[in-house]
Structure formats: structure tokens, C-alpha cells
Amino acid sequence: MNFKQHWSMRSLCPALLLAGIAAVAVGVHADEAAPKPVASKRQMMKECMAKQKASNAGMSKEQMKKNCRDVTDTERENAKADKDSAGQR
């Protein structure tokens, strides 16, 4: 009787370990597949302006706005391209 219990425990441990690894892998894959919400242009501009002010690069406010407009436009275009390419898969 002990012999059979020993073998069943030896089989059970790897099976549980494999099930745990599979569950983690599925969770990671689900996180990667979930679309990331795109912030509004206004929110992106706010965040960019805050970063520009924090860096205190000595730029005028108009120059910071221009830089942030360029950055936010590029980020939004990239996000749209990523969304489009994900839809084609």
C-alpha cells in the first residue's frame, strides 16, 4: 500500500508543478494581449509639459508646447499603428 501511495505522490507533484507553470504562462499571455488604454491627447500634453518643466531645459513655454505636440502626435500615431497591426493578426 505504501508503494502505491509513494508513486501517486511522485506523479502528483510534477503534475501540479506543470499546471502551475501553465497557469502563469496563460496569465502572462493574457496581459500581453490586452490592449493598453490610450490616454487622451490633453492628458498626454499635460504629462509631457510636466516632464518638460521638471527637466528645466531653459526652453520657452511655446517651444515646450511645440515639442510636446510633436511627441504626443507621434505617440498617438504609434498607438494607432499598433492597434491596427494587432487587428490584422
Backbone atoms as SQL, in Angstrom:
CREATE TABLE atoms (id INTEGER PRIMARY KEY, chain TEXT, resi INTEGER, resn TEXT, atom TEXT, x REAL, y REAL, z REAL);
INSERT INTO atoms VALUES
  (1, 'A', 1, 'MET', 'N', 0.826, -1.182, 0.000),
  (2, 'A', 1, 'MET', 'CA', 0.000, 0.000, 0.000),
  (3, 'A', 1, 'MET', 'C', 0.879, 1.257, 0.000),
  (4, 'A', 2, 'ASN', 'N', 1.945, 1.254, 0.773),
  (5, 'A', 2, 'ASN', 'CA', 2.841, 2.405, 0.791),
  (6, 'A', 2, 'ASN', 'C', 3.505, 2.613, -0.550),
  (7, 'A', 3, 'PHE', 'N', 3.755, 1.531, -1.241),
  (8, 'A', 3, 'PHE', 'CA', 4.411, 1.638, -2.536),
  (9, 'A', 3, 'PHE', 'C', 3.538, 2.419, -3.527),
  (10, 'A', 4, 'LYS', 'N', 2.246, 2.143, -3.562),
  (11, 'A', 4, 'LYS', 'CA', 1.341, 2.829, -4.473),
  (12, 'A', 4, 'LYS', 'C', 1.175, 4.297, -4.081),
  (13, 'A', 5, 'GLN', 'N', 1.088, 4.608, -2.813),
  (14, 'A', 5, 'GLN', 'CA', 0.971, 5.986, -2.374),
  (15, 'A', 5, 'GLN', 'C', 2.222, 6.766, -2.780),
  (16, 'A', 6, 'HIS', 'N', 3.358, 6.148, -2.642),
  (17, 'A', 6, 'HIS', 'CA', 4.615, 6.804, -3.000),
  (18, 'A', 6, 'HIS', 'C', 4.617, 7.183, -4.475),
  (19, 'A', 7, 'TRP', 'N', 4.203, 6.271, -5.322),
  (20, 'A', 7, 'TRP', 'CA', 4.193, 6.553, -6.751),
  (21, 'A', 7, 'TRP', 'C', 3.146, 7.595, -7.116),
  (22, 'A', 8, 'SER', 'N', 2.016, 7.593, -6.445),
  (23, 'A', 8, 'SER', 'CA', 0.991, 8.577, -6.767),
  (24, 'A', 8, 'SER', 'C', 1.456, 9.976, -6.362),
  (25, 'A', 9, 'MET', 'N', 2.168, 10.106, -5.268),
  (26, 'A', 9, 'MET', 'CA', 2.697, 11.405, -4.856),
  (27, 'A', 9, 'MET', 'C', 3.798, 11.856, -5.815),
  (28, 'A', 10, 'ARG', 'N', 4.599, 10.919, -6.297),
  (29, 'A', 10, 'ARG', 'CA', 5.646, 11.277, -7.253),
  (30, 'A', 10, 'ARG', 'C', 5.039, 11.756, -8.557),
  (31, 'A', 11, 'SER', 'N', 3.896, 11.251, -8.923),
  (32, 'A', 11, 'SER', 'CA', 3.230, 11.668, -10.145),
  (33, 'A', 11, 'SER', 'C', 2.457, 12.977, -9.935),
  (34, 'A', 12, 'LEU', 'N', 1.934, 13.153, -8.738),
  (35, 'A', 12, 'LEU', 'CA', 1.114, 14.314, -8.443),
  (36, 'A', 12, 'LEU', 'C', 1.941, 15.597, -8.391),
  (37, 'A', 13, 'CYS', 'N', 3.098, 15.561, -7.796),
  (38, 'A', 13, 'CYS', 'CA', 3.929, 16.771, -7.659),
  (39, 'A', 13, 'CYS', 'C', 4.323, 17.372, -9.008),
  (40, 'A', 14, 'PRO', 'N', 4.857, 16.601, -9.944),
  (41, 'A', 14, 'PRO', 'CA', 5.177, 17.191, -11.249),
  (42, 'A', 14, 'PRO', 'C', 3.932, 17.685, -11.990),
  (43, 'A', 15, 'ALA', 'N', 2.825, 16.991, -11.814),
  (44, 'A', 15, 'ALA', 'CA', 1.592, 17.403, -12.484),
  (45, 'A', 15, 'ALA', 'C', 1.133, 18.757, -11.949),
  (46, 'A', 16, 'LEU', 'N', 1.192, 18.938, -10.629),
  (47, 'A', 16, 'LEU', 'CA', 0.819, 20.221, -10.030),
  (48, 'A', 16, 'LEU', 'C', 1.780, 21.325, -10.445),
  (49, 'A', 17, 'LEU', 'N', 3.046, 21.003, -10.502),
  (50, 'A', 17, 'LEU', 'CA', 4.041, 21.980, -10.927),
  (51, 'A', 17, 'LEU', 'C', 3.789, 22.401, -12.374),
  (52, 'A', 18, 'LEU', 'N', 3.516, 21.455, -13.219),
  (53, 'A', 18, 'LEU', 'CA', 3.233, 21.751, -14.623),
  (54, 'A', 18, 'LEU', 'C', 1.957, 22.587, -14.759),
  (55, 'A', 19, 'ALA', 'N', 0.938, 22.263, -13.977),
  (56, 'A', 19, 'ALA', 'CA', -0.313, 23.032, -14.015),
  (57, 'A', 19, 'ALA', 'C', -0.066, 24.466, -13.555),
  (58, 'A', 20, 'GLY', 'N', 0.759, 24.646, -12.535),
  (59, 'A', 20, 'GLY', 'CA', 1.081, 25.992, -12.058),
  (60, 'A', 20, 'GLY', 'C', 1.827, 26.803, -13.097),
  (61, 'A', 21, 'ILE', 'N', 2.778, 26.188, -13.747),
  (62, 'A', 21, 'ILE', 'CA', 3.541, 26.883, -14.803),
  (63, 'A', 21, 'ILE', 'C', 2.621, 27.267, -15.948),
  (64, 'A', 22, 'ALA', 'N', 1.729, 26.366, -16.319),
  (65, 'A', 22, 'ALA', 'CA', 0.788, 26.651, -17.410),
  (66, 'A', 22, 'ALA', 'C', -0.135, 27.807, -17.032),
  (67, 'A', 23, 'ALA', 'N', -0.589, 27.844, -15.785),
  (68, 'A', 23, 'ALA', 'CA', -1.479, 28.925, -15.342),
  (69, 'A', 23, 'ALA', 'C', -0.768, 30.271, -15.395),
  (70, 'A', 24, 'VAL', 'N', 0.481, 30.304, -14.987),
  (71, 'A', 24, 'VAL', 'CA', 1.254, 31.546, -15.037),
  (72, 'A', 24, 'VAL', 'C', 1.469, 31.969, -16.483),
  (73, 'A', 25, 'ALA', 'N', 1.787, 31.036, -17.341),
  (74, 'A', 25, 'ALA', 'CA', 2.022, 31.358, -18.755),
  (75, 'A', 25, 'ALA', 'C', 0.765, 31.917, -19.405),
  (76, 'A', 26, 'VAL', 'N', -0.376, 31.355, -19.089),
  (77, 'A', 26, 'VAL', 'CA', -1.637, 31.849, -19.652),
  (78, 'A', 26, 'VAL', 'C', -1.903, 33.259, -19.142),
  (79, 'A', 27, 'GLY', 'N', -1.646, 33.513, -17.865),
  (80, 'A', 27, 'GLY', 'CA', -1.842, 34.844, -17.297),
  (81, 'A', 27, 'GLY', 'C', -0.942, 35.871, -17.937),
  (82, 'A', 28, 'VAL', 'N', 0.296, 35.528, -18.183),
  (83, 'A', 28, 'VAL', 'CA', 1.240, 36.448, -18.823),
  (84, 'A', 28, 'VAL', 'C', 0.794, 36.726, -20.251),
  (85, 'A', 29, 'HIS', 'N', 0.384, 35.700, -20.961),
  (86, 'A', 29, 'HIS', 'CA', -0.074, 35.878, -22.345),
  (87, 'A', 29, 'HIS', 'C', -1.316, 36.763, -22.396),
  (88, 'A', 30, 'ALA', 'N', -2.213, 36.599, -21.443),
  (89, 'A', 30, 'ALA', 'CA', -3.429, 37.416, -21.409),
  (90, 'A', 30, 'ALA', 'C', -3.080, 38.878, -21.161),
  (91, 'A', 31, 'ASP', 'N', -2.091, 39.145, -20.309),
  (92, 'A', 31, 'ASP', 'CA', -1.666, 40.522, -20.054),
  (93, 'A', 31, 'ASP', 'C', -1.088, 41.156, -21.302),
  (94, 'A', 32, 'GLU', 'N', -0.319, 40.403, -22.068),
  (95, 'A', 32, 'GLU', 'CA', 0.294, 40.939, -23.280),
  (96, 'A', 32, 'GLU', 'C', -0.752, 41.198, -24.353),
  (97, 'A', 33, 'ALA', 'N', -1.790, 40.383, -24.397),
  (98, 'A', 33, 'ALA', 'CA', -2.793, 40.505, -25.437),
  (99, 'A', 33, 'ALA', 'C', -3.790, 41.634, -25.151),
  (100, 'A', 34, 'ALA', 'N', -3.918, 42.025, -23.895),
  (101, 'A', 34, 'ALA', 'CA', -4.887, 43.066, -23.546),
  (102, 'A', 34, 'ALA', 'C', -4.431, 44.411, -24.104),
  (103, 'A', 35, 'PRO', 'N', -5.329, 45.107, -24.772),
  (104, 'A', 35, 'PRO', 'CA', -4.944, 46.415, -25.317),
  (105, 'A', 35, 'PRO', 'C', -4.725, 47.428, -24.204),
  (106, 'A', 36, 'LYS', 'N', -3.710, 48.232, -24.376),
  (107, 'A', 36, 'LYS', 'CA', -3.420, 49.260, -23.383),
  (108, 'A', 36, 'LYS', 'C', -4.265, 50.484, -23.709),
  (109, 'A', 37, 'PRO', 'N', -4.905, 51.043, -22.696),
  (110, 'A', 37, 'PRO', 'CA', -5.718, 52.227, -22.966),
  (111, 'A', 37, 'PRO', 'C', -4.831, 53.397, -23.392),
  (112, 'A', 38, 'VAL', 'N', -5.294, 54.110, -24.385),
  (113, 'A', 38, 'VAL', 'CA', -4.547, 55.258, -24.880),
  (114, 'A', 38, 'VAL', 'C', -5.069, 56.492, -24.171),
  (115, 'A', 39, 'ALA', 'N', -4.151, 57.244, -23.591),
  (116, 'A', 39, 'ALA', 'CA', -4.541, 58.463, -22.892),
  (117, 'A', 39, 'ALA', 'C', -5.039, 59.489, -23.900),
  (118, 'A', 40, 'SER', 'N', -5.862, 60.390, -23.427),
  (119, 'A', 40, 'SER', 'CA', -6.354, 61.440, -24.316),
  (120, 'A', 40, 'SER', 'C', -5.195, 62.365, -24.674),
  (121, 'A', 41, 'LYS', 'N', -5.354, 63.075, -25.772),
  (122, 'A', 41, 'LYS', 'CA', -4.295, 63.984, -26.210),
  (123, 'A', 41, 'LYS', 'C', -4.040, 65.044, -25.144),
  (124, 'A', 42, 'ARG', 'N', -5.103, 65.518, -24.515),
  (125, 'A', 42, 'ARG', 'CA', -4.972, 66.531, -23.465),
  (126, 'A', 42, 'ARG', 'C', -4.127, 65.997, -22.297),
  (127, 'A', 43, 'GLN', 'N', -4.427, 64.759, -21.872),
  (128, 'A', 43, 'GLN', 'CA', -3.683, 64.159, -20.765),
  (129, 'A', 43, 'GLN', 'C', -2.219, 63.950, -21.150),
  (130, 'A', 44, 'MET', 'N', -1.991, 63.520, -22.378),
  (131, 'A', 44, 'MET', 'CA', -0.617, 63.316, -22.837),
  (132, 'A', 44, 'MET', 'C', 0.146, 64.642, -22.860),
  (133, 'A', 45, 'MET', 'N', -0.519, 65.705, -23.292),
  (134, 'A', 45, 'MET', 'CA', 0.115, 67.029, -23.311),
  (135, 'A', 45, 'MET', 'C', 0.449, 67.488, -21.896),
  (136, 'A', 46, 'LYS', 'N', -0.482, 67.261, -20.963),
  (137, 'A', 46, 'LYS', 'CA', -0.243, 67.640, -19.569),
  (138, 'A', 46, 'LYS', 'C', 0.989, 66.933, -19.013),
  (139, 'A', 47, 'GLU', 'N', 1.057, 65.626, -19.252),
  (140, 'A', 47, 'GLU', 'CA', 2.182, 64.849, -18.745),
  (141, 'A', 47, 'GLU', 'C', 3.494, 65.298, -19.384),
  (142, 'A', 48, 'CYS', 'N', 3.456, 65.561, -20.684),
  (143, 'A', 48, 'CYS', 'CA', 4.660, 65.989, -21.388),
  (144, 'A', 48, 'CYS', 'C', 5.130, 67.349, -20.885),
  (145, 'A', 49, 'MET', 'N', 4.194, 68.270, -20.714),
  (146, 'A', 49, 'MET', 'CA', 4.558, 69.612, -20.232),
  (147, 'A', 49, 'MET', 'C', 5.162, 69.523, -18.824),
  (148, 'A', 50, 'ALA', 'N', 4.606, 68.664, -17.997),
  (149, 'A', 50, 'ALA', 'CA', 5.143, 68.486, -16.647),
  (150, 'A', 50, 'ALA', 'C', 6.580, 67.967, -16.712),
  (151, 'A', 51, 'LYS', 'N', 6.831, 67.010, -17.619),
  (152, 'A', 51, 'LYS', 'CA', 8.196, 66.492, -17.774),
  (153, 'A', 51, 'LYS', 'C', 9.137, 67.575, -18.284),
  (154, 'A', 52, 'GLN', 'N', 8.659, 68.369, -19.231),
  (155, 'A', 52, 'GLN', 'CA', 9.491, 69.445, -19.786),
  (156, 'A', 52, 'GLN', 'C', 9.844, 70.460, -18.701),
  (157, 'A', 53, 'LYS', 'N', 8.858, 70.829, -17.897),
  (158, 'A', 53, 'LYS', 'CA', 9.112, 71.794, -16.814),
  (159, 'A', 53, 'LYS', 'C', 10.057, 71.220, -15.776),
  (160, 'A', 54, 'ALA', 'N', 9.900, 69.930, -15.480),
  (161, 'A', 54, 'ALA', 'CA', 10.758, 69.287, -14.484),
  (162, 'A', 54, 'ALA', 'C', 12.203, 69.238, -14.951),
  (163, 'A', 55, 'SER', 'N', 12.397, 69.042, -16.251),
  (164, 'A', 55, 'SER', 'CA', 13.767, 68.974, -16.758),
  (165, 'A', 55, 'SER', 'C', 14.397, 70.360, -16.791),
  (166, 'A', 56, 'ASN', 'N', 13.553, 71.400, -16.810),
  (167, 'A', 56, 'ASN', 'CA', 14.013, 72.789, -16.761),
  (168, 'A', 56, 'ASN', 'C', 15.143, 73.029, -17.753),
  (169, 'A', 57, 'ALA', 'N', 14.857, 72.739, -19.008),
  (170, 'A', 57, 'ALA', 'CA', 15.874, 72.839, -20.048),
  (171, 'A', 57, 'ALA', 'C', 16.102, 74.282, -20.514),
  (172, 'A', 58, 'GLY', 'N', 15.406, 75.248, -19.903),
  (173, 'A', 58, 'GLY', 'CA', 15.585, 76.643, -20.289),
  (174, 'A', 58, 'GLY', 'C', 14.850, 77.009, -21.561),
  (175, 'A', 59, 'MET', 'N', 13.883, 76.182, -21.965),
  (176, 'A', 59, 'MET', 'CA', 13.104, 76.460, -23.168),
  (177, 'A', 59, 'MET', 'C', 11.937, 77.373, -22.825),
  (178, 'A', 60, 'SER', 'N', 11.487, 78.100, -23.841),
  (179, 'A', 60, 'SER', 'CA', 10.295, 78.917, -23.655),
  (180, 'A', 60, 'SER', 'C', 9.080, 77.995, -23.597),
  (181, 'A', 61, 'LYS', 'N', 7.980, 78.525, -23.066),
  (182, 'A', 61, 'LYS', 'CA', 6.761, 77.736, -22.958),
  (183, 'A', 61, 'LYS', 'C', 6.259, 77.322, -24.339),
  (184, 'A', 62, 'GLU', 'N', 6.394, 78.206, -25.312),
  (185, 'A', 62, 'GLU', 'CA', 5.957, 77.878, -26.674),
  (186, 'A', 62, 'GLU', 'C', 6.784, 76.747, -27.273),
  (187, 'A', 63, 'GLN', 'N', 8.090, 76.761, -26.996),
  (188, 'A', 63, 'GLN', 'CA', 8.953, 75.690, -27.509),
  (189, 'A', 63, 'GLN', 'C', 8.591, 74.357, -26.851),
  (190, 'A', 64, 'MET', 'N', 8.306, 74.402, -25.528),
  (191, 'A', 64, 'MET', 'CA', 7.901, 73.175, -24.838),
  (192, 'A', 64, 'MET', 'C', 6.596, 72.642, -25.426),
  (193, 'A', 65, 'LYS', 'N', 5.636, 73.540, -25.705),
  (194, 'A', 65, 'LYS', 'CA', 4.361, 73.114, -26.286),
  (195, 'A', 65, 'LYS', 'C', 4.581, 72.460, -27.646),
  (196, 'A', 66, 'LYS', 'N', 5.440, 73.076, -28.460),
  (197, 'A', 66, 'LYS', 'CA', 5.712, 72.521, -29.795),
  (198, 'A', 66, 'LYS', 'C', 6.320, 71.121, -29.670),
  (199, 'A', 67, 'ASN', 'N', 7.299, 70.997, -28.781),
  (200, 'A', 67, 'ASN', 'CA', 7.935, 69.689, -28.574),
  (201, 'A', 67, 'ASN', 'C', 6.902, 68.652, -28.122),
  (202, 'A', 68, 'CYS', 'N', 6.041, 69.060, -27.189),
  (203, 'A', 68, 'CYS', 'CA', 5.040, 68.133, -26.658),
  (204, 'A', 68, 'CYS', 'C', 4.006, 67.769, -27.717),
  (205, 'A', 69, 'ARG', 'N', 3.632, 68.716, -28.560),
  (206, 'A', 69, 'ARG', 'CA', 2.701, 68.406, -29.648),
  (207, 'A', 69, 'ARG', 'C', 3.297, 67.346, -30.564),
  (208, 'A', 70, 'ASP', 'N', 4.559, 67.545, -30.895),
  (209, 'A', 70, 'ASP', 'CA', 5.236, 66.573, -31.765),
  (210, 'A', 70, 'ASP', 'C', 5.277, 65.190, -31.107),
  (211, 'A', 71, 'VAL', 'N', 5.630, 65.166, -29.831),
  (212, 'A', 71, 'VAL', 'CA', 5.743, 63.898, -29.108),
  (213, 'A', 71, 'VAL', 'C', 4.385, 63.208, -29.015),
  (214, 'A', 72, 'THR', 'N', 3.344, 63.950, -28.625),
  (215, 'A', 72, 'THR', 'CA', 2.031, 63.330, -28.464),
  (216, 'A', 72, 'THR', 'C', 1.463, 62.857, -29.797),
  (217, 'A', 73, 'ASP', 'N', 1.689, 63.632, -30.854),
  (218, 'A', 73, 'ASP', 'CA', 1.218, 63.193, -32.172),
  (219, 'A', 73, 'ASP', 'C', 1.896, 61.887, -32.578),
  (220, 'A', 74, 'THR', 'N', 3.198, 61.816, -32.353),
  (221, 'A', 74, 'THR', 'CA', 3.948, 60.602, -32.691),
  (222, 'A', 74, 'THR', 'C', 3.463, 59.419, -31.862),
  (223, 'A', 75, 'GLU', 'N', 3.263, 59.634, -30.558),
  (224, 'A', 75, 'GLU', 'CA', 2.808, 58.545, -29.689),
  (225, 'A', 75, 'GLU', 'C', 1.430, 58.048, -30.105),
  (226, 'A', 76, 'ARG', 'N', 0.545, 58.969, -30.445),
  (227, 'A', 76, 'ARG', 'CA', -0.809, 58.577, -30.854),
  (228, 'A', 76, 'ARG', 'C', -0.777, 57.830, -32.190),
  (229, 'A', 77, 'GLU', 'N', 0.073, 58.268, -33.114),
  (230, 'A', 77, 'GLU', 'CA', 0.205, 57.561, -34.392),
  (231, 'A', 77, 'GLU', 'C', 0.742, 56.151, -34.168),
  (232, 'A', 78, 'ASN', 'N', 1.729, 56.022, -33.277),
  (233, 'A', 78, 'ASN', 'CA', 2.291, 54.705, -32.981),
  (234, 'A', 78, 'ASN', 'C', 1.248, 53.802, -32.331),
  (235, 'A', 79, 'ALA', 'N', 0.470, 54.368, -31.413),
  (236, 'A', 79, 'ALA', 'CA', -0.565, 53.573, -30.752),
  (237, 'A', 79, 'ALA', 'C', -1.608, 53.113, -31.759),
  (238, 'A', 80, 'LYS', 'N', -1.968, 53.991, -32.685),
  (239, 'A', 80, 'LYS', 'CA', -2.946, 53.629, -33.704),
  (240, 'A', 80, 'LYS', 'C', -2.383, 52.538, -34.618),
  (241, 'A', 81, 'ALA', 'N', -1.105, 52.673, -34.993),
  (242, 'A', 81, 'ALA', 'CA', -0.479, 51.657, -35.845),
  (243, 'A', 81, 'ALA', 'C', -0.403, 50.323, -35.123),
  (244, 'A', 82, 'ASP', 'N', -0.087, 50.342, -33.828),
  (245, 'A', 82, 'ASP', 'CA', -0.039, 49.112, -33.054),
  (246, 'A', 82, 'ASP', 'C', -1.423, 48.455, -33.003),
  (247, 'A', 83, 'LYS', 'N', -2.442, 49.270, -32.809),
  (248, 'A', 83, 'LYS', 'CA', -3.807, 48.757, -32.739),
  (249, 'A', 83, 'LYS', 'C', -4.216, 48.151, -34.075),
  (250, 'A', 84, 'ASP', 'N', -3.869, 48.846, -35.168),
  (251, 'A', 84, 'ASP', 'CA', -4.197, 48.335, -36.495),
  (252, 'A', 84, 'ASP', 'C', -3.483, 47.033, -36.796),
  (253, 'A', 85, 'SER', 'N', -2.203, 46.951, -36.432),
  (254, 'A', 85, 'SER', 'CA', -1.448, 45.727, -36.706),
  (255, 'A', 85, 'SER', 'C', -1.944, 44.573, -35.830),
  (256, 'A', 86, 'ALA', 'N', -2.396, 44.878, -34.617),
  (257, 'A', 86, 'ALA', 'CA', -2.940, 43.829, -33.745),
  (258, 'A', 86, 'ALA', 'C', -4.261, 43.309, -34.310),
  (259, 'A', 87, 'GLY', 'N', -5.011, 44.183, -34.961),
  (260, 'A', 87, 'GLY', 'CA', -6.292, 43.770, -35.549),
  (261, 'A', 87, 'GLY', 'C', -6.120, 42.882, -36.764),
  (262, 'A', 88, 'GLN', 'N', -4.971, 42.974, -37.419),
  (263, 'A', 88, 'GLN', 'CA', -4.723, 42.174, -38.614),
  (264, 'A', 88, 'GLN', 'C', -4.234, 40.774, -38.293),
  (265, 'A', 89, 'ARG', 'N', -3.847, 40.511, -37.076),
  (266, 'A', 89, 'ARG', 'CA', -3.320, 39.187, -36.702),
  (267, 'A', 89, 'ARG', 'C', -4.388, 38.164, -36.664);
